[in-house]
Amino acid sequence: MSHNKPEIISKAKLWLAENFDKDTQNSVSKLIESDSTDLEESFYKDAEFGTGGMRGVMGVGTNRINKYTLGKNSQGISNILKSEFPGEQHKVVIAYDCRNNSKELAQVVADVFSANGVKVFIFSELRPTPELSFAVKYLNCHCGIVLTASHNPPEYNGYKVYWQDGGQLVPPQDKLIIDEISKLDFSEINFEANNDLIEEIDTKVDTAFIASSVKNGSFDTAQEAKDNLKIVFTSLHGTSITIVPEVLKKAGYKNVAIVKEQEKPDGNFPTVKSPNPEEPEALKMALELADITDADIVIGTDPDSDRLGVAVRDLNNKLVLLNGNQTMLIMTWFLLEQWKKEGKLNTDSFIASTIVSTPMMKIVAEDFGAQYFEVLTGFKWIAKLIKDHPSLDFVGGGEESFGFMVGDFVRDKDAATATLLACEIAAQMKSRGISLYEKLLELYTEFGLYREELISLVKKGITGEQEIKQTMINLRENPLSEIDGEKIVLIEDYQSSIAKNRQDHTEHALDIPKSNVLIYYTEQGTKIAARPSGTEPKIKFYISVNTELDTVANFDEIYNQLGEKITRIKSDLQVD
């Protein structure tokens, strides 16, 4: 008796047709014969675009990353380019990261675009994702594609789409493309490359990107201060090794120690369980090297070099990893301070962050007299803000998941420029006789002490997807009335676009695109957000609590009290 539903088997058998290559046919035949759950996982749905494009496990099937699912994406985008930009020579730029099969899949994507008459620029070797964003505008392309799965496990890969402005795909283009892709049959993909339309690009774009990164990430730091800063850097086997060391060198930083064991790009990430700079364990080797070299700052980037983790020395000279909210807070304060010093800051200047990030971003921006915008999770929404407000000046922006963007020369989070920015801050603070960490604590005394924590619950496969859906249904249909003894006073539901005030029983519309996010606010300013990930099998809970901090000396005590509060909240939510 078969364990798989007839519709799953029928769907899989379509992949035995002649338009699929022999290796794919053989792999699908084995899955059907094995009658395993792998067959259902591979075919029960079509891989979908989320907040970061398409991302998933590599393998055969409609729910997997392979030459056919990515080929179908590329065919659909080619069709849209023809209809959206009639009569033009369409151009696309393609990059890829260190992941297994990325180079081969990037070539497949290039083949499909060229087969459809699209001029293709492709990097001959791996490059950071922010350089792809830069290249879209620099080469005047209609769109860009990067093959990456960010910091996901080794079995993952993905496909991110950028549009003319260098930002990721947003409405209305995303729906047009998704609808076009969904209409296509795999037999309609044109894989017959036109090699005359494929051009390799390397140093020309590298040189321009590095120069722009140095320009945007440098802030008149004295050379003596740069020489006195000791840096440890790790690329975590990723793409940043191709760019970041050169950016630091060109900016004048000579005292940089690189973790040699993690210097070579490798999609298996052999020295870490997860190549995610959000996790302290990923930076273990870098922190050990920093103790040997007595470094002031440690920086690690994820595989495609759009996120960065920063560790600095605390008041006891111990290295501590800052969370994403802390990193973007200190970076935002520094940028605003520099703009103010240069006389550039005015009411047309703006900062941006996301609805699940720290409320401190708004507080600091408004204190400087800059505008503050809040968007959905994902840097594509910050990029869209820049595009939609051409009369305003974008200073910088970030999100809690360790991403930051400096200026608008790149329209995505950019670990290359942000790495330089972190070094500029650390060098200038050290020259003043304080540390970056100490300056962060001073900001807490000025603006209030906020502590945030992210809880990610992994729910894989079909059953996991159902559990995540049910959790969100429960939170909506049976909302909490209080948490940790604090009354819930406001509930923002971004799926219905309605915010409900539970004190005066009023409602107002949320002027942000719909998304499956629910946020609770308490009378004490505690903020709890629930959001299923758009690119990973996870549901995420974001908790933010706050209080006053009268002096830096009391930081540890008060911060620990806020940690205890978060522990109680996690217990109430049953996510601890």
Backbone torsions as a table, in degrees:
resi	resn	phi	psi	omega
1	MET	NA	133.2	-178.2
2	SER	-75.8	139.9	176.3
3	HIS	-87.1	-13.3	-177.0
4	ASN	-99.5	145.7	-179.5
5	LYS	-66.8	148.1	-179.8
6	PRO	-56.1	-37.3	-178.8
7	GLU	-66.9	-30.6	176.8
8	ILE	-68.6	-44.8	179.9
9	ILE	-64.6	-41.1	178.4
10	SER	-62.3	-41.4	179.7
11	LYS	-64.9	-39.5	179.6
12	ALA	-67.3	-37.5	-177.6
13	LYS	-65.3	-22.8	176.3
14	LEU	-62.6	-24.0	-179.1
15	TRP	-84.2	7.1	174.2
16	LEU	-96.7	2.1	-178.7
17	ALA	-70.9	165.0	-174.3
18	GLU	-66.8	-23.0	-179.5
19	ASN	-75.7	-3.3	172.2
20	PHE	-102.2	142.5	-176.2
21	ASP	-70.8	166.1	-173.7
22	LYS	-62.2	-40.4	180.0
23	ASP	-61.8	-41.5	178.5
24	THR	-65.0	-45.6	179.0
25	GLN	-58.2	-44.5	-179.5
26	ASN	-63.8	-41.5	179.9
27	SER	-64.3	-41.4	179.5
28	VAL	-67.4	-40.2	178.4
29	SER	-58.8	-42.3	179.7
30	LYS	-65.2	-38.4	178.1
31	LEU	-63.8	-42.9	180.0
32	ILE	-64.1	-43.7	-178.9
33	GLU	-66.7	-34.6	-178.2
34	SER	-72.3	-22.9	179.8
35	ASP	52.6	39.8	-176.5
36	SER	-97.0	171.3	177.0
37	THR	-67.3	-20.0	178.0
38	ASP	-59.3	-34.5	179.9
39	LEU	-63.0	-47.4	-179.5
40	GLU	-65.2	-42.7	179.5
41	GLU	-61.5	-32.2	-176.7
42	SER	-79.3	-24.6	-171.2
43	PHE	-127.5	-0.5	-171.9
44	TYR	-71.6	-17.2	175.8
45	LYS	-153.5	171.7	174.3
46	ASP	-91.5	138.0	175.5
47	ALA	-57.6	137.2	-172.5
48	GLU	-119.0	158.0	171.5
49	PHE	-76.3	136.6	174.5
50	GLY	-120.2	-152.8	-178.4
51	THR	-65.5	-21.7	-179.2
52	GLY	-121.3	28.9	-179.0
53	GLY	92.2	-145.2	178.3
54	MET	-105.6	130.9	179.8
55	ARG	-144.7	139.2	179.4
56	GLY	-177.0	-177.1	178.6
57	VAL	-73.7	140.4	177.4
58	MET	-78.7	145.1	179.5
59	GLY	154.4	-177.7	178.4
60	VAL	-83.4	152.6	176.4
61	GLY	121.1	162.1	-177.7
62	THR	-71.0	-23.0	-179.4
63	ASN	-102.3	26.8	-177.9
64	ARG	-131.3	160.2	174.3
65	ILE	-88.5	119.5	-179.4
66	ASN	-158.6	178.4	-176.0
67	LYS	-62.3	-26.5	-177.0
68	TYR	-83.7	-42.4	177.8
69	THR	-67.2	-39.5	178.0
70	LEU	-75.2	-33.2	175.7
71	GLY	-63.8	-39.0	178.3
72	LYS	-65.3	-40.9	174.9
73	ASN	-57.0	-47.7	-175.5
74	SER	-67.8	-36.1	176.7
75	GLN	-65.8	-43.2	179.2
76	GLY	-62.4	-42.9	179.3
77	ILE	-66.4	-38.9	176.8
78	SER	-58.2	-43.2	179.0
79	ASN	-62.6	-41.1	-179.4
80	ILE	-67.2	-40.7	178.6
81	LEU	-58.2	-40.4	-179.7
82	LYS	-65.6	-38.6	-178.1
83	SER	-80.7	-33.5	-177.4
84	GLU	-81.4	-31.2	-176.5
85	PHE	-128.7	65.1	-176.5
86	PRO	-63.9	141.8	175.4
87	GLY	79.4	-1.6	-179.6
88	GLU	-97.6	156.8	169.2
89	GLN	-82.6	106.5	-175.9
90	HIS	-74.4	142.2	-176.6
91	LYS	-133.0	138.3	177.0
92	VAL	-134.7	144.7	174.6
93	VAL	-116.5	138.6	-173.5
94	ILE	-125.4	133.3	174.8
95	ALA	-131.5	167.3	178.5
96	TYR	-152.7	159.9	-178.1
97	ASP	-104.1	-159.5	-172.1
98	CYS	-83.2	-0.6	-171.6
99	ARG	-67.2	153.4	176.5
100	ASN	-56.2	133.5	177.0
101	ASN	74.8	0.5	-177.2
102	SER	-62.3	-43.8	-178.2
103	LYS	-62.5	-45.1	-178.5
104	GLU	-65.9	-42.5	179.6
105	LEU	-67.8	-35.8	177.5
106	ALA	-62.9	-36.7	179.0
107	GLN	-68.2	-38.3	176.2
108	VAL	-60.3	-45.2	179.5
109	VAL	-61.1	-43.7	178.0
110	ALA	-61.4	-41.6	179.7
111	ASP	-59.9	-44.9	-177.3
112	VAL	-65.8	-45.7	178.9
113	PHE	-60.9	-46.3	-178.5
114	SER	-64.7	-34.9	178.3
115	ALA	-63.2	-23.0	179.2
116	ASN	-98.5	15.6	176.0
117	GLY	81.6	12.7	-179.2
118	VAL	-90.9	130.6	174.6
119	LYS	-69.6	127.4	-174.4
120	VAL	-115.9	125.6	167.9
121	PHE	-104.5	128.0	-178.0
122	ILE	-135.7	134.8	174.5
123	PHE	-70.2	137.1	-176.6
124	SER	-76.4	-20.3	176.7
125	GLU	-136.9	174.7	-175.7
126	LEU	-62.5	147.3	179.4
127	ARG	-145.3	155.8	178.3
128	PRO	-64.4	147.7	176.6
129	THR	-57.0	-43.8	179.9
130	PRO	-61.6	-27.1	176.7
131	GLU	-69.3	-32.1	175.5
132	LEU	-64.8	-44.0	177.3
133	SER	-58.5	-45.0	178.1
134	PHE	-61.5	-42.3	-175.4
135	ALA	-65.5	-31.3	179.7
136	VAL	-57.1	-48.6	179.9
137	LYS	-75.9	-40.4	-176.6
138	TYR	-61.6	-37.5	-179.0
139	LEU	-95.8	4.3	178.6
140	ASN	56.0	48.7	-178.7
141	CYS	-91.0	158.9	175.5
142	HIS	-76.7	-33.2	178.8
143	CYS	-158.2	171.3	178.5
144	GLY	-140.3	151.5	179.1
145	ILE	-130.1	135.2	171.2
146	VAL	-126.5	133.0	177.1
147	LEU	-91.1	108.9	-176.8
148	THR	-162.3	154.8	170.7
149	ALA	-128.0	29.7	176.3
150	SER	51.0	-121.9	-175.4
151	HIS	-104.4	17.4	178.9
152	ASN	-64.3	166.5	178.5
153	PRO	-61.0	165.6	-172.9
154	PRO	-58.1	-26.6	-176.5
155	GLU	-76.7	-4.5	-177.0
156	TYR	-95.2	154.3	164.6
157	ASN	-148.6	179.0	-176.7
158	GLY	-166.3	-179.9	-170.4
159	TYR	-146.4	107.8	-179.8
160	LYS	-108.4	138.1	-175.5
161	VAL	-113.1	132.1	177.4
162	TYR	-117.8	146.2	-178.0
163	TRP	-105.5	-171.9	-170.0
164	GLN	-54.0	-32.6	-177.3
165	ASP	-81.2	-1.9	-177.8
166	GLY	88.2	-2.2	176.8
167	GLY	-93.0	160.5	178.2
168	GLN	-66.2	164.3	-176.9
169	LEU	-59.7	129.4	177.9
170	VAL	-137.0	170.3	176.4
171	PRO	-59.4	146.3	1.5
172	PRO	-90.5	-4.8	-176.1
173	GLN	-61.4	-37.1	-175.7
174	ASP	-60.9	-44.0	-179.1
175	LYS	-67.6	-40.2	177.7
176	LEU	-57.4	-46.0	-177.2
177	ILE	-70.4	-45.2	-179.8
178	ILE	-60.8	-42.7	178.8
179	ASP	-63.5	-40.5	180.0
180	GLU	-65.8	-43.2	179.9
181	ILE	-62.8	-42.7	-176.6
182	SER	-66.6	-24.7	179.6
183	LYS	-76.4	-22.6	-171.8
184	LEU	-77.2	147.4	168.8
185	ASP	-98.5	150.7	-178.9
186	PHE	-59.8	-25.8	179.8
187	SER	-69.3	-15.1	-178.0
188	GLU	-88.3	-2.4	179.9
189	ILE	-75.1	130.1	177.3
190	ASN	-98.0	105.4	-178.4
191	PHE	-94.3	-1.0	-173.8
192	GLU	-79.7	95.6	-173.8
193	ALA	-62.5	145.7	169.2
194	ASN	-108.2	94.0	-173.2
195	ASN	-63.0	-20.0	177.5
196	ASP	-67.0	-19.7	-178.9
197	LEU	-97.9	1.6	-177.9
198	ILE	-107.3	121.6	-177.7
199	GLU	-126.1	127.8	177.5
200	GLU	-78.7	138.6	177.8
201	ILE	-126.5	143.8	179.4
202	ASP	-149.6	-93.3	-169.8
203	THR	-61.8	-32.5	-179.1
204	LYS	-58.5	-47.5	-179.9
205	VAL	-75.3	-39.2	179.1
206	ASP	-55.5	-49.5	-177.0
207	THR	-60.5	-43.7	-179.5
208	ALA	-67.9	-41.3	-178.8
209	PHE	-65.9	-44.9	179.9
210	ILE	-61.5	-43.9	179.0
211	ALA	-61.3	-42.6	179.3
212	SER	-67.8	-37.3	178.4
213	SER	-63.9	-44.6	178.7
214	VAL	-64.2	-41.7	179.9
215	LYS	-62.8	-45.8	-175.9
216	ASN	-79.4	-23.0	-176.5
217	GLY	-100.6	0.5	-178.3
218	SER	-104.1	140.5	-176.1
219	PHE	-141.0	61.1	172.2
220	ASP	53.6	37.8	175.5
221	THR	-76.0	132.8	-179.4
222	ALA	-64.0	145.4	-179.1
223	GLN	-61.0	-35.5	178.6
224	GLU	-61.0	-39.5	178.4
225	ALA	-66.0	-38.7	177.8
226	LYS	-65.0	-42.1	-179.2
227	ASP	-65.1	-29.5	-177.0
228	ASN	-83.8	-9.1	-178.5
229	LEU	-90.6	126.6	178.3
230	LYS	-101.5	122.0	-173.2
231	ILE	-117.3	138.9	166.8
232	VAL	-117.1	132.0	-178.4
233	PHE	-128.6	139.2	172.6
234	THR	-133.9	136.5	178.3
235	SER	-92.3	-2.4	-179.8
236	LEU	49.8	44.2	177.8
237	HIS	68.4	15.0	-173.3
238	GLY	-104.8	-162.7	-170.4
239	THR	-80.6	-18.6	-172.9
240	SER	-63.2	-20.4	180.0
241	ILE	-62.2	-21.8	-179.4
242	THR	-78.2	-15.8	-172.6
243	ILE	-131.3	-47.8	-169.4
244	VAL	-59.3	-47.6	179.2
245	PRO	-57.1	-36.4	179.8
246	GLU	-71.4	-37.1	176.6
247	VAL	-60.9	-47.1	-179.9
248	LEU	-63.6	-40.8	179.3
249	LYS	-63.3	-48.4	-179.7
250	LYS	-63.0	-29.3	-179.7
251	ALA	-81.8	-7.6	175.4
252	GLY	103.4	9.4	178.8
253	TYR	-93.2	116.5	-174.8
254	LYS	-104.7	-23.3	-171.9
255	ASN	-93.4	66.0	-174.7
256	VAL	-119.1	119.0	175.6
257	ALA	-102.4	127.2	-178.6
258	ILE	-104.8	136.8	178.1
259	VAL	-71.5	103.6	-172.6
260	LYS	-63.2	-36.8	-177.4
261	GLU	-64.8	-19.4	-178.1
262	GLN	-114.8	11.9	-174.6
263	GLU	-77.0	-34.2	-176.4
264	LYS	-79.7	126.3	176.8
265	PRO	-58.9	134.0	-177.1
266	ASP	-158.8	115.6	-178.1
267	GLY	-68.4	-8.5	176.7
268	ASN	-91.7	-8.7	177.2
269	PHE	46.2	60.9	-168.3
270	PRO	-63.9	-21.7	-175.5
271	THR	-99.7	-0.6	-178.3
272	VAL	-135.1	151.8	173.1
273	LYS	-71.9	-37.3	178.8
274	SER	-144.0	130.5	-179.3
275	PRO	-82.4	49.8	-173.1
276	ASN	-114.3	109.9	-177.5
277	PRO	-67.0	-4.9	172.9
278	GLU	-71.4	-21.1	-175.5
279	GLU	-101.1	123.2	-178.6
280	PRO	-53.3	-34.3	-177.7
281	GLU	-62.5	-31.3	-179.9
282	ALA	-65.3	-27.6	-177.7
283	LEU	-100.1	13.6	-176.0
284	LYS	-55.7	-47.9	-177.7
285	MET	-67.4	-35.7	178.6
286	ALA	-67.3	-40.8	179.0
287	LEU	-65.9	-37.4	177.3
288	GLU	-64.9	-42.0	177.5
289	LEU	-65.2	-36.5	-179.8
290	ALA	-64.7	-36.6	178.0
291	ASP	-69.1	-34.8	178.0
292	ILE	-67.9	-40.9	-176.2
293	THR	-92.9	-1.2	-177.0
294	ASP	57.1	43.7	-177.2
295	ALA	-70.7	152.6	177.3
296	ASP	-86.9	-30.8	-173.4
297	ILE	-145.6	142.7	176.9
298	VAL	-121.0	132.9	178.4
299	ILE	-132.3	130.5	176.1
300	GLY	-129.3	142.3	-179.2
301	THR	-116.8	157.3	179.9
302	ASP	-81.5	175.3	-171.5
303	PRO	-55.6	-34.9	-179.1
304	ASP	-102.2	8.6	171.3
305	SER	62.4	38.6	171.0
306	ASP	-109.6	-17.5	176.2
307	ARG	-112.9	154.2	175.5
308	LEU	-141.2	145.6	172.1
309	GLY	-108.3	137.0	-177.7
310	VAL	-123.1	127.6	174.5
311	ALA	-118.1	135.9	179.8
312	VAL	-134.8	169.1	-178.5
313	ARG	-85.4	133.0	-179.1
314	ASP	-83.5	-168.3	-176.3
315	LEU	-66.7	-18.1	177.3
316	ASN	-100.8	14.5	179.5
317	ASN	65.9	21.8	177.6
318	LYS	-98.7	138.3	179.4
319	LEU	-72.7	129.0	178.5
320	VAL	-130.6	141.1	178.8
321	LEU	-84.0	122.2	175.2
322	LEU	-73.1	147.4	173.5
323	ASN	-83.7	172.2	-175.1
324	GLY	-62.1	-35.4	178.4
325	ASN	-66.3	-40.4	179.7
326	GLN	-66.9	-41.8	-179.5
327	THR	-62.8	-47.1	-178.2
328	MET	-71.8	-26.1	176.8
329	LEU	-65.0	-50.3	-178.2
330	ILE	-67.1	-36.2	178.0
331	MET	-67.2	-41.5	179.9
332	THR	-65.2	-45.9	177.2
333	TRP	-57.7	-45.7	-176.9
334	PHE	-64.0	-44.3	179.2
335	LEU	-61.5	-45.5	179.4
336	LEU	-62.9	-39.5	178.1
337	GLU	-62.8	-42.4	180.0
338	GLN	-68.2	-43.0	177.9
339	TRP	-61.3	-40.2	178.6
340	LYS	-64.1	-43.8	-179.2
341	LYS	-63.5	-35.3	-178.4
342	GLU	-85.0	-2.3	179.1
343	GLY	76.0	17.2	-178.4
344	LYS	-93.4	-17.1	-173.1
345	LEU	-79.0	127.5	177.1
346	ASN	-152.9	-171.2	-175.6
347	THR	-72.2	-8.2	174.9
348	ASP	-91.8	-2.4	178.1
349	SER	-83.4	142.4	178.6
350	PHE	-143.0	152.4	177.3
351	ILE	-115.0	149.8	179.0
352	ALA	-136.3	148.3	174.0
353	SER	-152.6	-170.4	-173.8
354	THR	-113.9	163.0	-175.0
355	ILE	-66.3	-15.7	179.9
356	VAL	-104.6	6.9	-179.3
357	SER	-92.1	176.1	-175.9
358	THR	-63.6	137.8	174.9
359	PRO	-63.8	-12.7	-178.6
360	MET	-64.4	-27.8	-179.9
361	MET	-58.1	-43.7	179.3
362	LYS	-66.8	-42.2	-178.0
363	ILE	-61.2	-45.7	-178.1
364	VAL	-68.8	-44.5	-179.9
365	ALA	-58.8	-46.6	-177.5
366	GLU	-68.7	-30.2	177.2
367	ASP	-64.5	-32.4	177.9
368	PHE	-84.6	-5.7	-179.0
369	GLY	83.4	14.7	177.9
370	ALA	-92.7	156.7	175.1
371	GLN	-77.1	153.6	179.0
372	TYR	-129.2	130.8	177.0
373	PHE	-120.6	142.0	179.2
374	GLU	-121.1	133.6	-175.1
375	VAL	-132.2	174.8	174.7
376	LEU	-65.1	164.2	177.8
377	THR	-60.7	137.3	179.7
378	GLY	116.2	130.8	-176.2
379	PHE	-70.1	-13.3	176.8
380	LYS	-62.0	-29.6	-179.2
381	TRP	-75.9	-32.7	174.9
382	ILE	-68.5	-41.5	176.6
383	ALA	-60.3	-39.3	179.5
384	LYS	-64.9	-35.9	177.1
385	LEU	-58.6	-45.3	-179.4
386	ILE	-61.9	-43.4	179.9
387	LYS	-64.9	-39.7	-175.8
388	ASP	-79.4	-14.0	-177.7
389	HIS	-127.4	65.5	-176.6
390	PRO	-63.8	-19.5	-179.4
391	SER	-84.2	-9.7	179.7
392	LEU	-99.6	160.0	-179.1
393	ASP	-109.2	117.5	-179.8
394	PHE	-80.9	121.2	-180.0
395	VAL	-85.4	-51.7	-178.7
396	GLY	174.8	169.9	179.5
397	GLY	-169.5	160.7	-177.7
398	GLY	-155.7	176.4	174.1
399	GLU	-137.6	162.2	-172.5
400	GLU	-63.8	-20.1	-176.6
401	SER	-85.6	41.0	168.6
402	PHE	67.3	32.6	176.7
403	GLY	-120.1	144.2	178.1
404	PHE	-148.7	148.4	-179.7
405	MET	-130.5	127.8	-177.7
406	VAL	-105.6	114.1	-178.8
407	GLY	66.1	-171.9	-173.4
408	ASP	-118.3	20.4	177.7
409	PHE	-72.2	-22.7	170.2
410	VAL	-118.8	144.0	-178.4
411	ARG	-112.4	42.1	176.1
412	ASP	-157.9	165.9	175.9
413	LYS	-59.3	143.7	-165.6
414	ASP	-141.5	99.1	-178.0
415	ALA	-72.0	-21.9	179.9
416	ALA	-66.5	-54.2	-179.7
417	THR	-70.9	-36.2	179.8
418	ALA	-66.9	-31.8	175.4
419	THR	-62.7	-46.0	177.5
420	LEU	-62.7	-42.9	179.3
421	LEU	-59.3	-43.2	179.4
422	ALA	-61.0	-39.3	179.2
423	CYS	-69.0	-37.6	176.9
424	GLU	-60.9	-44.5	-179.9
425	ILE	-64.0	-48.1	-178.3
426	ALA	-61.7	-41.1	-179.0
427	ALA	-66.6	-43.9	-179.4
428	GLN	-67.9	-38.4	178.1
429	MET	-65.4	-42.6	-180.0
430	LYS	-62.3	-36.9	179.2
431	SER	-67.7	-21.9	177.3
432	ARG	-88.4	-4.3	178.7
433	GLY	89.9	12.2	174.9
434	ILE	-127.9	170.9	178.2
435	SER	-101.7	165.0	173.7
436	LEU	-57.9	-40.2	-179.7
437	TYR	-62.0	-44.3	-179.1
438	GLU	-63.7	-37.2	177.2
439	LYS	-64.9	-38.5	176.8
440	LEU	-58.5	-43.8	-179.7
441	LEU	-66.1	-34.6	176.6
442	GLU	-63.7	-36.4	177.0
443	LEU	-64.0	-36.0	178.2
444	TYR	-64.9	-37.3	178.7
445	THR	-70.0	-28.2	-178.4
446	GLU	-82.6	-40.4	-171.0
447	PHE	-112.8	-4.5	-176.4
448	GLY	106.2	147.0	-178.6
449	LEU	-94.1	117.3	177.5
450	TYR	-112.9	136.0	174.3
451	ARG	-125.2	130.7	-179.2
452	GLU	-121.3	153.9	174.3
453	GLU	-146.4	140.3	177.1
454	LEU	-108.7	130.7	173.9
455	ILE	-114.7	119.6	179.2
456	SER	-110.7	118.3	178.0
457	LEU	-103.6	116.4	-179.0
458	VAL	-80.7	127.3	179.6
459	LYS	-133.6	90.8	-173.2
460	LYS	-82.9	155.1	171.2
461	GLY	72.3	-166.0	-175.7
462	ILE	-65.9	-46.8	-178.5
463	THR	-65.1	-37.4	178.1
464	GLY	-63.1	-40.9	178.6
465	GLU	-62.0	-40.3	179.2
466	GLN	-66.6	-40.1	179.0
467	GLU	-62.8	-41.2	179.5
468	ILE	-63.8	-44.6	178.1
469	LYS	-59.2	-43.8	-177.3
470	GLN	-67.1	-37.5	177.8
471	THR	-59.4	-45.3	180.0
472	MET	-67.3	-37.5	176.8
473	ILE	-61.1	-45.1	-179.1
474	ASN	-62.3	-42.1	-178.9
475	LEU	-66.8	-28.6	179.8
476	ARG	-83.0	-45.9	-173.5
477	GLU	-81.6	-24.5	178.3
478	ASN	-128.3	65.6	-174.3
479	PRO	-64.0	148.5	176.9
480	LEU	-65.5	144.5	176.0
481	SER	-99.0	-26.0	175.0
482	GLU	-156.0	162.1	177.0
483	ILE	-148.2	133.2	-175.5
484	ASP	51.6	37.2	177.0
485	GLY	79.4	2.2	179.8
486	GLU	-104.5	134.7	179.7
487	LYS	-71.2	138.3	172.6
488	ILE	-76.8	122.7	-176.1
489	VAL	-108.5	-18.6	-178.2
490	LEU	-148.2	135.7	175.3
491	ILE	-125.4	120.2	177.0
492	GLU	-104.0	119.3	178.9
493	ASP	-112.1	104.9	-175.7
494	TYR	-79.7	-6.4	174.5
495	GLN	-81.1	-37.6	177.1
496	SER	-94.6	-8.6	-178.0
497	SER	61.8	33.7	-179.1
498	ILE	-127.7	134.1	172.9
499	ALA	-108.5	128.2	-177.9
500	LYS	-111.4	121.1	175.4
501	ASN	-87.7	116.4	-174.2
502	ARG	-86.9	-1.7	176.7
503	GLN	-88.6	-50.3	-179.5
504	ASP	-105.5	5.9	175.0
505	HIS	59.5	33.0	175.8
506	THR	-101.4	165.1	177.2
507	GLU	-132.4	151.5	171.3
508	HIS	-144.9	157.1	-177.2
509	ALA	-79.1	146.7	175.5
510	LEU	-98.0	119.3	-174.5
511	ASP	-88.4	57.7	179.2
512	ILE	-141.4	143.6	179.6
513	PRO	-53.0	149.7	-177.9
514	LYS	-61.9	142.6	177.5
515	SER	-160.2	152.7	-177.7
516	ASN	-80.3	71.6	-179.7
517	VAL	-133.1	138.6	178.2
518	LEU	-129.5	130.1	-178.8
519	ILE	-127.3	128.7	174.2
520	TYR	-102.7	139.6	173.0
521	TYR	-123.7	139.0	178.5
522	THR	-103.7	171.7	-179.6
523	GLU	-64.5	-20.8	179.7
524	GLN	-96.0	6.8	178.9
525	GLY	88.1	6.9	174.5
526	THR	-69.7	140.5	-176.7
527	LYS	-128.1	129.3	179.5
528	ILE	-131.3	120.7	179.9
529	ALA	-116.4	141.4	174.8
530	ALA	-120.2	130.9	-176.6
531	ARG	-151.9	119.8	170.5
532	PRO	-68.9	139.0	178.4
533	SER	-68.1	144.9	177.2
534	GLY	-87.3	-10.8	-174.6
535	THR	-127.2	-8.1	-177.7
536	GLU	-135.4	157.1	178.2
537	PRO	-78.7	66.8	-174.9
538	LYS	-138.9	153.3	162.7
539	ILE	-117.0	134.6	-173.9
540	LYS	-115.7	138.4	174.4
541	PHE	-117.5	127.2	-179.0
542	TYR	-111.8	121.6	-177.7
543	ILE	-117.0	130.6	177.7
544	SER	-130.4	125.7	176.8
545	VAL	-127.6	160.2	-175.6
546	ASN	-153.7	162.1	174.1
547	THR	-162.7	179.6	176.7
548	GLU	-84.4	150.4	173.3
549	LEU	-126.5	113.7	-173.9
550	ASP	-80.5	-31.2	-178.5
551	THR	-152.3	150.3	179.8
552	VAL	-57.4	-34.0	-177.5
553	ALA	-60.7	-26.6	-178.2
554	ASN	-93.7	5.9	-173.7
555	PHE	-56.7	-53.6	-174.6
556	ASP	-56.7	-44.8	-178.7
557	GLU	-62.7	-49.3	-177.2
558	ILE	-69.1	-38.9	179.8
559	TYR	-63.5	-39.4	177.8
560	ASN	-66.2	-36.3	177.4
561	GLN	-63.6	-40.2	176.7
562	LEU	-66.1	-33.6	176.2
563	GLY	-64.0	-39.6	177.1
564	GLU	-64.5	-37.7	178.4
565	LYS	-63.5	-43.6	178.4
566	ILE	-62.1	-38.2	177.9
567	THR	-61.1	-42.1	178.7
568	ARG	-65.4	-39.4	179.4
569	ILE	-64.4	-42.6	178.1
570	LYS	-61.2	-36.9	177.7
571	SER	-66.6	-42.8	177.9
572	ASP	-61.8	-38.1	-179.4
573	LEU	-80.6	-12.2	-177.0
574	GLN	60.6	43.9	177.2
575	VAL	-122.2	12.6	-179.9
576	ASP	-88.2	NA	NA
